[in-house]
């Protein structure tokens, strides 16, 4: 069975995550996708206040790292309901499918009735190594729809969507990745939380700290987490 790409709409409120819309499973997997990321490097300032000071002793000026930009995921999605038309003997509208993506670009009505920013989306597709492209969390920054086949009454039957997601890092997850006071551990076969606590804290009885930080429901069995990364918080 072919696993299809799935988009999960999420709402973040502090450290709480809610899902108010159903998952969106695409009709056809994309033939390709693009991941882009910018990284800033700056040359030293010149004496005149600009940049790019030259030095006759080197081939190029020494660069200073200025930080990394957010990743961008671009998907090209195809929607076609012509087969459904033939089976059902009706003439539905492909926008019933594509409008699920359009809804992710619009403001969300919150619990108190006020408008909130559009959904954060988690894009998942198959199995991937840690640190890979998927799952990708981001917000839609660009959506282009192109309708290419129409019924006699003008309703579109096929569409190509070009969707760009800009990476969104929840504050808690970003802190875990960048705070030098936090570290991590890749689960290996035979690991137990008490053994990990003994390695990192020199005290196997502190395993509950790791279990709480990673929201583990069964801390005694880690076989299903082999290859996953656990957060190891600093001791209070």
N, C-alpha and C positions, 0 to 999 in steps of 0.2 A: 504493500500500500504506500502510495506517495504521500509524504507529509507536506501539507501546504502551509504557506506563510500565514502567520496570524498576527493581528494587531489588537492589542488590549488597551482600551482607554482607561486612564487612571486619574484620580484627583488626589493631590497631595495637600495635607493640612498639617504642617509641622512634621512630625514623624509618623503620622497616620496616613494610610493609603486606602482609598475607597475606589470601587469600580461601579459606576452607575449605568454604564451602557454595556451591552453584551459584546463579547469578543467578535472581531471581524475576521473571517477566514476568506482569503482571496479566491476568486473563481479559478484563476490560473497562476501558477508560480511564475515569477519574473524570469526572463531569460538571462538577465544580468542585473547587478546592482553596483553602485559606486559609493565608496567611503572616501571622504576628503577631510583633511585636517591641516590647518596652518600652524606653523611654529615661527615665532618672531625672534630674529637675531639682529642686533643693532651694532654698527661700527661706532667707535669713540667719537665724541664731538670734536669739531675742528676749532682752531683758535678764533675763527670768525663767527662762531655760534652755530654753525651748521653741523653736518655729520660727514663721516668719511675721511678723517684725517689720514694722510699718507705718511709712510715711513720708508725711506730709501733702503732700509736694511731688511725689509720683509716684502714678500710678493703681494700681500693683502693685509688690510688692517685687522687687528684682533677684534673679534666679535663678542658681544655681551648678550647672553640669553635673556630674552624679554618675556618669556612665558609662552604657553601653548594655547591655541584657540580651540573652540568646541569642534568636535567632529560633525560632519554632515553625511547623512545617509540619503541617497537618491534612489528611488524605485520607479521602474516603469511597469505599470500594471495594466493588464488587458482584461476587458469584460465583454462577453458575448452571450446573448440570450436567444439567438436564432434557433438553436436546437430545442430550447424550451418552447418556443413558439410552435414548432412543428408537432411536438408531442402533445401540447395542450390544446392546439387548435385556436389559440388566442394570440393577441398582439400586445404583450406587456411592454414595459418601458425599462431600458437598461439603467435609467437614473434611479430606479428603486434600489439598485445595487450600489451605484457610485455615490449616492447621497449619504451613505453610511460614512464614507471618507470625508465628504464635505462637512458633515456634522462635527468632525474633529477640529475644524478650523474656527468654529463659532464659540461665542461666549457661553458659559455654563451657568444655569440658574442654581444658586446655592440653597442650602437648607433654610436660610432665613429670607429667601426670596430675592436677594440681591445678586447681581451679575458677577461672575468670576471669570478669570482667564480661561481660554480653551484647554482641552484635555492634554495632559502628558500621555504619550503613547509608548507602550512597550512592544517592539517589533521582534518576533521570535520566528526562527525557521530552522528546524532540525537540531541536531546535536553540534556543539562547537566547543573547542578547548577554552579554558579560562583565559580571559583577556581578549577574546576574539570579537568579531563584529556583532554577533547575536548572543543573548538578547540585547537590543539597542533601545535605550530610553531617550525620547526626544519629543520636541514639539514641532508641528508642521509649520514651516515658514514659507512654503510655496506649493501651490497646487494648480496644475494645468490639466484641463479636461479637453479631449478632442474626440468628437463623435463622428463616426465614419460610415455607418450604415443606418438607413431609416426605413420605417414602415410607410405604406402609402399615405397614412394620415399624418406623417411627420414625426412620429415618435422614434427616438433613437434606439437602435438595437445593439450597437457595438460602440465601445469607447476605449480610448487609451488615456491613462492617467499618469502624469509625471508628478511624483510626490517627493518633496525634500523635507527631511526631519533634521532639526538642529539639536545636538546632544543636550540633554537635561540631566544634571547631577543633583539628586536630592542631597540637602546639606549633610545629613547624617552619613550617607554613603561616601560623599566627597571627603568628609573628615576622616573616615576610616582609611581612605586611600592616601591622604596627604599628611595627616598628623603624625609626626615622628614618635609620639608617645603611644601610638597604636601599632601593632604588628599583626602578622597573620601566620597561618600554618596550613599547609596542604595535607589533607587527610590521606594517609597511606594504609595499606592493608595491615590489619592487626592493631591499629591505633585504638586507644581508649582515651576518654577525656582525662582520666586520672593520670595516665602516662604522659599526655601532653602537658597537663598542669605541672607534673614533676619536672619535665624538661624546661619549661619556660619560667615557672615560679619557684622551682626547687621545693614544691609542696604539693603532693598529689591530692590533698584534701580540698584544694581550691578549684576543683573542676567545675563547681557550680557557677563560678564567674564566667567561664567560657560558655557553659550551657545557656546562661541567661543572655549573654551578648549575641549569641547566634540563634536564639529562640528554638532550641532543640527540644522536641517533645519526648524523645527517647534517648537520653544521653549515654545509655549503656551500650547501644549498638550503633556503630558508625559505618557498617559495611555499605550501606546505601549512599554514603557521602564520599567514597573513595575518589580522589582527584579534585574534590571541592576545596575551596579556601575558607578556613574558619578565621574569624576575627579574634585576636588575642588582646584584650584591653589591658592598659596599665593598671597595676594594683593601686587601690586608693591609699 
